[in-house]
Amino acid sequence: MPVVADDGSPAPDGERPLRVAVVGAGPAGIYAAETLTRRAPVPVTVDLLDRLPTPFGLVRHGIAPDHPKMRAIRDTLHRALDHPGVRFVGNVEVGTDVSLEDLRAHVDAVVYTYGAALDRALAIEGEDLTGSLAATDLVAWYCGHPDADRATVEAALQGVRRAVVVGVGNVALDVARVLSRAPRELESTDMPQHVLDTLAATPVEEVTVLGRRGPAQASFTTMELRELDGLERATVLVDPADLDLDPAAEERLAGDRNASRNLAVLREWAGHRPEPGRGRLWLRFYRRPVRILGTGRVTGIEVERTAVDGDGRAVGTGETEVLPTDLVVRSVGYRGQGLPGLPVDPRTGTVPNEEGRVLRDGARSPGEYVAGWIKRGPTGVVGTNKHDARETVASLLADAEAGVIGAHGDRDDLVRTLRARGAEPVLLEDWRAIDAAEVALGATRGRARTTLHERESLLAAVRAAADR
């Protein structure tokens, strides 16, 4: 397959391949690149852009570091980066280093796969207090994301003994599990050292996970749920009353295998009792936050008891209680935002599209496509992005066959243009230097890897390798 070399020189054959830029090097972007190079009936090259110097998106910066088996999907994703028709171009931000208009001038088609990185707020009183955090911020911090707000997170965690996590998705369970773990359970992970030090100094005794509705409506997976059991210093506790379901919930369970398995696990745990000298990890349902309490810093959260109506919505009962807590972490969803010049529906946080084709003012925009969370919203697991990418790529290839897009005319090489403008794109070999530096740093501490969390440290590893 014809390619463009890393130095920007053209492929040494005749006809120019179809050039596609994929914006976002997380699972959705990598699956899109992989599908393009495998299924295209014509020669295709893919520039896989990311604003970070590292690939893998939420696999690197979203899956909790104490999930080594799940994070090992990076090895599978890496094989797609090794394809000769794919070029990783990191440390490039669309809208800053290159405008959307400029990008489209360098390629024949663009696929936007940059995800949904913004959190959804609870929109209740007290949400701005110290000790009130978005799960997105806490996860970015413990995963070593270069943009993590270290000062805010570490101020929020100072002296925390009780924590409340609002939400019953997999991210909420990740947060609860990480906060509940003993320090030595995290020592072998690739968390940055300052994260390990802060968590070791955070004497969490109780974590409560709150769900607005019942266990039949919870969105976490059974595998993620089971990982809460067997923690070294915490016992999982469930109120048996929360597991008494009405006929409508029982009917829902009959058609939902994941929810049925979840309920079976929760019923196993209903007999657990608090144990002296051990922490407590509570799973509480039918409760929604009303306001966060405190003066300057979180001291508690007021919650209202709920019921689930016939449409499956949580409705308040008027019965309230106050849970003392030092930390509130909201984990109630993600939403996407637009790139400069790209439309995003403010209600759904997604780019309007039709089978992956971007819609502008209701009409298809030739040569623009979307995949992943920014296409469908923050739903599914990592593997969901594979099917999603296939649909988008099928639309792109159908448009190429129909002549809507094509390799028309000469186009300057993107990397060469970026370098001429003073940008510092990170290519695959540069990423390998970062990878090696993280492995070497981990070895000094008896781990397989330690994440480099500062952008300058990541780029320093690239420069050091180039100087050797």
Buried (B, 14 or more C-beta within 10 A) or exposed (E): BBBBEBEBEEBEEEEBBBBBBBBBBBBBBBBBBBBBBEEBEEBBBBBBBBBBBBBBBBBBBBBBBBBBEBBEBBEEBBEBBEBEBBBBBBBBBBBEBBBBEBBBEBBBBBBBBBBBBBBBBBEBEBBEBBBBBBBBBBBBBBBBBBEBBBEBBBEBBBEBBBBBBBBBBBBBBBBBBBBBBBBEBBEBBBBBBEBBEBBEEBEBBBBBBBBBBBBBBBBBBBBBBBBBBEBEBBBBBBBEEBBEBEEBBEEBBEEBEBBBBBBEBBEEBEEBEEEEEEBBBBBBBBBBBBBBBBEEBBBBBBBBEBEBEEEEEBEEEEEEEEBEBBBBBBBBBBBBEBBEEBBBBEEEBBBBBEEBBBBEEEEBBEBBBBBBBBBBBBEEEBEBBBEBBBBBBBBBBEBBEEEBBBBEEEBEBBBBBBBEEEBBBBBBEBBBBBBEBBBEBBEEEEBEBBBBBEBEBBBBBBEEBEEE
